[in-house]
């Protein structure tokens, strides 16, 4: 065993640029074994629910600059020292690779035209841990345009579980025209990395553009992947390189024991602002969250377990029962049809355009549509659309949100973020970072739509819970039949940078679950809710909420993901994305402080 009854636990962690060594709980311990649990007092219950020590709300300037994490954990009758351990930061050179360096299709660094520097992303959003044979790899994806994924081989100390990077290298996405804005992620039950591509561009606006002035600034940088200067390119050059329907899909990466990474974009799973896709224990049912304003919630059921290349896609319809405590609704699942990756990719590469898929008509003065057209309201506002003959399958996959709305599904959710599963109780959790706009009974954001969701505004957000069960028609044991508010942030203004209760969550984003331990982990992506983003542990039994991490000024907590047992150790992966980059930019003193952190809280004993 890696722990003893009387012990000392020493953990080296990186916090900023300094290395701190923490020693606690005096006793005897094999000096080669640093991860040792110390018995708790007899009056403390040996609970299976992990209890993290509280991290205080950051008040001083020093606390607001630091990456701070729980310094102890009590579980199964033992107490352990913890802390945040940095594996890598953006720009770190490990082996032949530079972590976060953005490369073009020829493998050359993308250059920042303003200063001639190589573009190194500080926006790692998710890093997976993937045991392969007797090796351990980490796949990390960077939320930029163009984007990057890196595969890193890790060394796990057999005695104390600490992880260190051995080598890192870029993953080649040239077969798919590059990678676009990967956000959160998950690990499949068969041990692959599953990411997504967020905020795909509006193909209708792209097609109707008359000049580069009509192309939004968010989209333009993607052409750097093709060696094109986005600052000087004309519309003809831009269109010759950028195809909007190539981007916006779940992406899976398989790593071999020699460290080679093979990517796949799953076009059959639909094109949305994919926050993440989460596979259920049946290896075929997948929930997909759609980030943004007036978006949907999607479910995919693969034809074959462990193979996401072909399947049927569904969109949720919210049937509201009441609006209290975040609301309660029964869910229907609207069938969007069956597709394969191959057939959809073939249509994309053939150059299919928005006008090949839809006929359009302008809304009338009373916000209705003329006969034969369907009125919808999605991220792009109200539209009147008709699917052209023979184009339903293509529409369902490359214009998934629009098509879902046309079929009667709900496209009114706001900032739909992380998804996680409690496998014991068969309950799904979905984070809604803010309950506002389309989720309210607000004419502006429901014009031309069905107004399914009618809830009170809560800018601090809500985590929703969904009960899963058998559905014979869909052919899955993991179909959500309802959706209801579970844990909400509480608006409470202290100052301009803290507008949600500091003792509760603000704008929940990435979430994960410690299976069998009744513990939900919630990461924040908040600007004015809390000045410094936090990660929380929520005990479902006693409803205790504990702050277990805070990140530096202007950084977002991303990549929160729990691994219950990797060779006898558990890890809570956590990334601090873009320090000083989302707010408080004026607080940055040293450019190196702006580099993102990729690491974990732990190591902890395996929690099976």
N, C-alpha and C positions, 0 to 999 in steps of 0.2 A: 504493500500500500504506500501511497505517497504522503500520508499524514499519520501522525502519532498522537497519543493522548496528551502528552506534555511536550510542548514544542515552542520553537521560535520561527516566525515567518518573516523572511526578508524578501522584499520585492523592489527591484530597481525600476523606476518609471521615469519616463521623459515628460517633463512639464515645461513647455516653452523650450528654451535652449539649455536649461539646466537639467542635471540628473540628480535625483533625490533617492536616497536609500532609506527605507522605512523599516524599523525593527520594533517588534512589540511582543507582548505576552511571553515573558521570560520563562525559560524551562529548558529541558534538554532536547536536542534535535540533531540528527545527522547533518553535519555541515554541508554535505553534498546535496541534501534535500531541503530546499528553501520553502517549499509550500507545505506547511505543517499546520494542522488545526489545533487549537487550544480548547480544552473543555470549558464550556460555559458553567456558570454557577448553578447549583442544584435547583435553585428556585426559578430558573429560566426553563421554559418548556422546550424540549428538543423538537421543534416544529419543522416540518418539511417545507414550509413556505419561507423562502429566503428573506432575511431582514437586513437591508442595507443601512449603513449609518447615514445620517442626514448631512447633506451639504448645505451650508447656509446660503441665504439669498445674498448675492454679491452686492456689497455696499461701497467698499473702498475702491480706489482706482487700481490698486494692485490686484484685488480680487476680480475686478472686471477685465483685467488683462490676462488672467491665468486660465488654464484648462484644469478644472478642479473636479475630482471624483470621490465617491465614497471611499473612506479609508478602512472600512471593515465590513464584513458580512458574517451573519450568524445563520447557520442552517444545519439541520440534522444533529443538533446538540453540540456543534463545534463553532468556534469563532475564528475567522481568518482575516488577515490584513489584505486590503485591496489598494487600488489606485489606478490611475490611467497610464497605460504603457503605449508609447508611440512606436509603431513599426517603421513608418516612413513619413516624411513630409514632402510636399510638392517640390520638385527640383532635386531631390536626393539622387545621387548617382550610386547605383548598386549593380555591380558587374559591369556589363557593357551598356546598360540602359539608364535613362534619366526619367524618373517617375513623374508622369504628368506632361512630358514633352509632346506637343501636338505635331503630328506628321502629316504630310500630304500623300496623295495616292502613289507617289514615287518613293516614299519613305524618307523624304527630306523634311527638315524642320520647317514649320510654318513661321514666317517672319512677321513681327509687328512692324508695320511700315513707319509708325511714328518715331521709333527710336532704333530700329534695326535689330532688336533683340529677338531671340528665339521665343516662341510662345509656349510658356509653361503654365498649365492650368492649375489653379488653386481650388478647383471645383470638383474634386472627387466626391461623388454622391453615395457610392455604395461599394463595399469591398466584401466579397464572399470568401469563405474558407472552404477549400475543397480537398479532402483527403483522397489521394489517388495512389493505390498500392501502399507502399511504405513511405510515400512522400506527402507533403502538404503544400498546396498552392493557394494563392490569393488572386482573385480576379477583381480588378478595380476599374470602374468606369467614370469618366470625367464629363461633367455636364456643360459642354461647350459646343460651339458651331465653328468649324468641324470639331467632332468629339474624338475621344480616344478611349481604348481599353488597354490595360496592362495586365499581363500575367506575371506573378511574382512567386518564385519558389521560396518557401519559408523553412527555417530550421526551428523545430520545437525541442526545447530542452526536456529531456526525459525525466528529469528530477523535479523541476519546478514549473514546467509548462510554458515558460516564457518563449515568445516568438521573435525571431529576428529574420530580416530579409537576406537572402543569399544572392539572388539575381532578379532582374526585372526586364521585361521586353514588351514592346508594342504588339497588339494583335491586329492583323491585317483584315480590313473590311473593304478592300477594293472590289471584291465581287459584288458588293451591294451599293457601290457608289459612295462609300464612306459611312460614318456613323453620326447620328444627329441627336444631341441633347439627351443622353441617357440620364434618367433620374434615379429613383429608388430601385430596389431589386430584391431578389429572393434566391434561395437555393432549392432546386427541384428534389423530390424524394430519391431520384436516381443520381444525384450528386453533380448536377451541372449548374452553371451560373445563369440566372434568368433576369435580364434587365428590360428596359423599354426605351422608347424615344418620345420625349415630351414636346408638346406645343408644335405639331407640324403646321406648316404654313397653309394659308387659305388658297386652295388651288383655283378657286373661282377668281379671286382678286389677281392672282398670278397670271392667269390666262388673259384677263381683261386689261392688264397693265399696258399703258401707252409709252411709258418711259421708265427709267430707273427710279424716278421720283415716286412712282406708284408701288414700288417694291419696299416693304417695310424693312427698317434697319435691323430687325432681329434676324431676318432671313439672309440678308446680303453676305455676311461673313462665311457662309458655308462654301462659297465658290473658291475660297482659299485652298480647299482640299484638292482642287483641280489645277492649282497653280495660277489662278486668276486673281488679280488685284481687285477686291471688292470696292475699292474707293474710286477706281477709274473705269471699270467695266461698263460697256453699253448694254442695252437690253438684249440685243441679239447674242452677244457673247455670253451674257448671264444665262439665257435660256438654252444655249448650246451645251451648257455644263450642268445646270441645276434642274432636276426633275422632282417636283414636290411629292409625287406619290411614291417615291422611293423611301420616304421617311415617316415614322410614326407607328412603329410596330414593336411587339415584344421581341427581344433578341436573346438567343440562347448560346452559351459558349461551353464547349466540351474540352477538357484539358486531358492530355495523355500523360503517361508516366514520365515521358521524356521532356515534358513542359511545353509541348506544342499545343496551341489553342485553336480550335475550329469553331468559327462563329456561324450562326444561322439566324436569319430574320424570318419570323413566322407570320407571313402575310395573311394566312388563313385565320389568324386570331383578330384581325381587324386593325384599322388605323384610327387611333385616338391620340389624345395627349397622355400617353401611357405613363402613369406614375410608377406602377409596377404590376406584375402578374404573379399570382400566388397559387401554386398547385396544391390540390387537396390530397389526402392520403390514398385515394383510389388511383392516383397517378394519371388521371385524365380530366378531372373537373378543375377548371382554372377560373379564378376571379380576377378581373382586370379593372383597376381604378383609372379614372379619366380626370385629369387635373384641369382647372380653369373655371370659367363662369359659364353657366348653362350647359353642363356636361352630363354624361350618362354613367351608368354602372353596368358592367358587362360580365358575362359568364360564357366560358368556352368549354365544350365537352369534346375531347379528342376521340377519334375513331378507335385508337388503340392505346392502351396504357403505356406511358413512357415515350410517346411519339406525338409531338405537337405540330406536325406538318400537315395534318388534315383533321377537320372536325366541324362541328356545328356551333354557331355563335348565337348568343341570346342577349337581350337588353332588358333591364329591369323597368317595370312600371310600378310606381309608388301609388298605392291606394290608401290615402290618409284616413286614419281613424280619429286621431286627436292631435293637438299641437302642443301639449304640455311636455316639459322636460326634454326638449329636443324633438318631440313628435313621435308618433307611432304609426306605422303603415304595414299593411299586408302587401306582399310583392307578387306580381305576375311576371313571367319571363316571356318576352316577345321573341319568337323564333325569327332570326335573321338569315337562316339558311345554312347550307353546307358549302365548304370550299376547301381547296388544297393550296399549299404554298406555291406549288408549281404553276397552277393555272392563273393565280393572281399576279405572280411575278412576271409571267409571260405578257399579260395585259399591260402592266406597268412599263416594261422595257419596250413594248411596241409603241409607246408614246401616247397612251390613252389620256384624254383631257377631260376636264369638267364638262365641257359642252358635248362630249361624246356620250356622257352618262345621263345628263339631265337636260330637260327643257325648263326654261325659267319664265316667270311672269312677274310683273310688279304687283305688290299688294294694292288693293283698292283703298279708297278713302276710309272705309269702315274697317280696315285691317283684315279683310277677308281675301280670298283668292278666287279668280275666275274658274269656271267649271273645268274639271279635269286636273286641277292643280291642288296640291296639299300645302296648307299653311303650317309652317314649323317655326319654332324659335329655339336657336342653339347659340353657341358662342358667337356666331357671326350675325346674330339678330334675327329678325323675321325674314323669311324667304317663302316664295311660292314655287314649288318644284314638282316636276313630273319625271319619273324614271323612263328613259327611252326603252323601246322593246329590246329584249335580250340582254339588258345591262343590269339586271337586279343583283346578280351574284357579285359583279365587279363593284357596284354601288355599295353593297353591304360590307365590303372589305376595304375599299380605299376612301369611301366617304361614310364611314360607319356611323358617326354621330348623326349626320343629316338623315341617313337612311333609317336609323332607329327611330328618330322623331317622326318620320313619315309613316312608320309602321305602328305608331301609337305608344312607344316607350317614353319614359321620362327623361328629359334633357334639361333639368332645372337645378341640378346639384352645383355646389360652389366649393372650389378648392378641395376636391376629393383626393385624398392623399394615400396614406399607408393602409395596408391590409395585413392582418395576421389571424392565426387560427388557434383556438383552444381545442386540441384534438380529443381531449377526454370528454368534454361536455358538448362537442360538436357545435361550437359557436364561433362565428366569424366576427372580427372587429374591423371597422372601417373608420378612418379618421377624416373628419370634415373640418378643414382648418378654419373655416368661417361659415357661419350660417347667415347668409344674407343674399341680396340680389334675387336670382331666380328661385331661391328657396323661400322667399317671402311672398306674401300676397301683394306683389308690387306690379302694377300694370306695365311699367317701363321695361321690366325684365321678363315679362310673360306675354307681351303683345304678340298675338297671332298663334300662341301656343295654348296647351290645355290647362295650364296652371294647376298641375297635380300637387305641388308642394306649397303649403301655406303655413309657414312657421314664423314665430317672433324672431326678430333679428338678434344674433349673438356674434359679434365680431371676434370673440375669444375662442369660438369654435366648440365642437362636440365630437366625442368618439361614439360611434354607433355600434350596436351589437345586432347580429343576425343569427337566428336559430336555423340550423341546417337539418335536412331530413331527406327521406326517400321521395323520388318523383319518377314513377314508372314511365311516363310519356317521354321525359327527357332522358331517362336511363342513367340516373346518378343517385347516389346516396347522400350527396352533399349540396342539395338545392335549398337556397334560402327562401323561407316562406314569409318572413317578416323583417322589419328593420326598425329599430327604436333607439332613442337617445339613451346612452349609458353613463357617460361622464363628460360634463361640460365645463368649459372655462367660465369664469364669473367676471363680468365687466366691473371694474373698480378703478377709478382714475386716481393715481398718486401724483403723476406729473406727465409731461409730454411723451416720455419714453416708457412709462409703466402704466398701462391702462387696463390690465387684467389683474385679478387677485394674485398677489405674489406668493400665496400659499397654495395655489392651484395651477392647473395647466393653462397655457395660452397658445392658441393656434396649433393644435396637435398635427403632427406630420408623420414621420416614420414611427411605426409601432411594431413591437414584437412580443412574443409570449413565451414564458418559461413553462413548458408543458408538464402537466402533472403536479405543478407547484402553485396553481391559482394566482399567478403573478403576471400582470400586464405591464409592459415597459412602453413608455410614451416619450417620444422626442418632439421638440418644438421647432417650428420655423416661424418666428415671430419678429416683427419689427418694433411696433409701439406697444405690443401686449406686455412683453418683458424686455427690458433693454438687453439683457444677456439671456440667450436661449438656454433651456434646461432640458435634462432627461429625468423622467420620473419613474418610480416603481409604485404600482398600485396593487395592494393586497385585496383580492376579491373577497376573502373571508371576513376581514374586519374593516374593509373599506378604508384602510390607511394609505395615504398618498405621501411618498417620501421622495424628496429631491435628491438624486444620486449623481448628478453631473451638471456643471455649468461651463459654458464656453466663452472664449474671449469676445470682446467688443465686435459687433458686426458679423459674427459667424453664425452659421446655421448648424443645428445638430442633425446629421444625416447618417445613413448607413447603420442605424440601430438594429441589431440582429443577434439573436441568442443561439449559441451552439451548446447543446446540453452535454455532449461527450465527444471530445476528440482525443483519443488515446489517454483517457482518464482525467481530462481537464475540461472545464467549461469556460466559455468566453462570451462576453457581451461586446460585440464589435460596435464601434462608434467613431464617426468621423466629424471633425470640426471643419466645416467647409467655409472657404473664403473669409478668414478673419479680417476684420476692419473693412469688409467689402460690401456689406449690405446696409450698414449704418455706422455712425461714429468714425467715418473715414478720417476725420480730422485728428483722431486720437493716435493714429499710426506714427510711431517714432522711428522704427527701423524697418526697411522693406522686407527683411527676412521674417519679421513677425507676421506678415501677411500670407505666408505659406500655409496651406491646409494641413491638418493633422489626420493621419490614418492610424488607428490603433484600437485598443480594447480596454475595457474594465475587467480586471482579473490579473492572472489566471485564478479560477475558482475550482473547487472539487467538482468532478462530474456530477451532474444532477439528472439522473436518468428518469 
